[in-house]
């Protein structure tokens, strides 16, 4: 079921977003690593909206979860603008990696600008197996996408330390 939630435009809302995603992911059949990936992506998207976007007149960002055919879709919407040119962050930068992290963690990723809003929408799919030519089951390896184009492989080494920080309750404050 689609769930829309107004999250206060402050850093503590990242924790609320994780709880909402955890529950929605379980209902959508996403468990363990895929659920953690989606929770981390939601944390980054909310942190970006709070830090770089503009809240709605109610001082909130709109956070939506809804089942999609293969898993769960999450959307974060604020009234800011987004420069869709993603530049790699310098090695000593303390922020600027949020969108790349999201793209690396999810199976579908889209940023839409227009009508005075920015919508960051992403999906995580349930793992699926399919037979190869010899009838053996092969595991599908999903990849992140930015505006519909491949942007990163799913297994890039970022997931472990960041997910561990989330699990430890440290959170990820910015992006």
C-alpha positions in Angstrom: 0.0 0.0 0.0 1.2 3.5 -0.9 2.2 5.5 2.2 2.8 9.3 2.2 4.5 10.9 5.2 5.4 14.5 5.9 8.9 14.3 7.5 10.2 17.4 9.4 13.0 19.0 7.4 15.6 18.2 9.9 18.4 15.6 10.2 16.4 13.4 12.7 14.0 12.6 9.9 16.5 10.2 8.4 15.8 7.9 11.3 12.1 8.1 10.7 12.6 7.4 7.0 14.6 4.2 7.9 11.8 2.9 10.1 9.2 3.6 7.5 11.3 1.8 4.8 12.1 -1.1 7.1 8.4 -1.8 7.6 7.4 -1.2 3.9 10.3 -3.4 2.7 9.2 -6.3 4.9 5.7 -6.0 3.5 7.1 -5.9 -0.1 9.2 -9.1 0.5 12.6 -7.4 0.8 14.7 -8.7 3.6 18.3 -8.5 4.8 20.7 -6.8 2.5 18.2 -5.4 0.0 16.2 -3.9 2.8 19.4 -2.4 4.4 20.4 -1.0 0.9 17.0 0.7 0.6 17.2 2.1 4.1 20.6 3.6 3.5 19.4 5.1 0.1 16.4 6.6 1.9 18.7 8.1 4.6 20.9 9.7 1.9 17.8 11.0 0.0 16.3 12.6 3.1 19.6 14.0 4.2 20.1 15.6 0.7 16.5 17.1 0.8 17.1 18.5 4.3 20.6 19.8 3.6 20.3 21.0 0.0 16.6 21.3 -0.8 13.8 23.5 0.3 11.0 22.3 2.6 7.3 22.6 1.8 5.4 25.4 3.5 4.8 23.0 6.5 8.6 22.8 7.0 8.6 19.2 5.9 9.7 17.0 3.0 7.3 14.5 1.4 8.4 10.9 1.8 6.5 8.2 -0.1 6.9 4.4 -0.1 4.9 2.1 -2.4 5.2 -1.4 -3.6 6.3 -1.8 -7.2 6.0 -5.0 -9.3 9.4 -6.3 -8.2 9.9 -4.7 -4.8 9.6 -1.3 -3.2 9.7 2.3 -4.6 10.7 5.3 -2.4 10.3 9.0 -3.3 11.5 12.1 -1.5 10.1 15.3 -2.7 11.1 18.9 -1.7 10.7 22.3 -3.2 14.3 22.8 -4.1 16.1 22.6 -7.4 18.7 20.1 -8.5 21.5 20.5 -10.9 21.4 17.2 -12.7 25.1 17.3 -13.6 26.7 14.9 -11.1 30.4 15.7 -10.6 32.6 13.3 -8.7 33.5 14.7 -5.2 37.1 15.4 -4.5 38.9 12.9 -2.3 39.0 15.3 0.6 35.4 16.5 0.4 33.2 15.8 3.3 30.0 15.8 1.3 28.8 15.4 -2.3 28.5 11.6 -2.6 24.9 11.1 -1.7 23.5 10.6 -5.2 26.3 8.3 -6.2 25.7 6.2 -3.0 22.0 6.0 -3.8 22.6 5.0 -7.4 25.0 2.3 -6.3 22.5 0.8 -3.8 19.3 0.6 -5.8 18.0 -1.0 -8.9 16.3 2.0 -10.4 17.1 5.7 -9.7 15.6 8.9 -11.1 15.8 12.6 -10.3 13.0 14.8 -11.6 13.0 18.6 -11.5 10.1 20.7 -12.5 7.0 22.5 -11.3 9.1 24.0 -8.5 9.9 20.5 -7.0 12.7 18.0 -6.9 11.7 14.4 -6.7 14.2 11.7 -6.0 12.7 8.3 -6.7 14.3 4.9 -6.5 13.5 1.2 -6.3 14.9 -1.9 -4.8 13.9 -5.2 -6.3 13.6 -8.6 -4.7 16.4 -11.0 -5.8 15.4 -13.1 -8.7 16.9 -16.1 -10.3 16.6 -17.2 -13.8 17.8 -20.3 -15.7 20.8 -19.9 -18.0 21.2 -21.8 -21.3 22.1 -25.0 -19.4 19.1 -24.9 -17.1 21.2 -23.8 -14.1 19.9 -21.0 -12.0 21.9 -17.7 -12.2 21.5 -14.8 -9.8 20.5 -11.5 -11.4 23.0 -8.8 -10.5 21.2 -5.4 -10.4 22.9 -2.1 -11.1 22.2 1.5 -10.0 20.8 4.0 -12.5 20.8 7.8 -12.7 18.1 9.2 -15.0 17.7 5.8 -16.6 21.3 5.3 -17.5 23.6 2.8 -15.8 25.8 4.6 -13.3 27.4 2.0 -10.9 27.5 -1.7 -10.2 25.6 -2.9 -7.2 28.6 -4.4 -5.5 31.1 -1.5 -5.2 32.4 -1.9 -1.7 30.5 1.2 -0.3 27.7 -0.8 1.1 29.4 -2.6 4.0 30.9 0.3 6.1 27.9 2.6 5.5 25.3 -0.1 6.3 27.4 -1.0 9.4 27.2 2.7 10.6 23.4 2.7 10.1 23.1 -0.6 12.0 25.2 0.8 14.8 22.8 3.7 15.1 25.5 6.2 14.0 23.5 7.2 10.9 24.8 9.2 8.0 24.2 12.9 8.6 25.0 14.4 5.2 25.7 13.4 1.7 
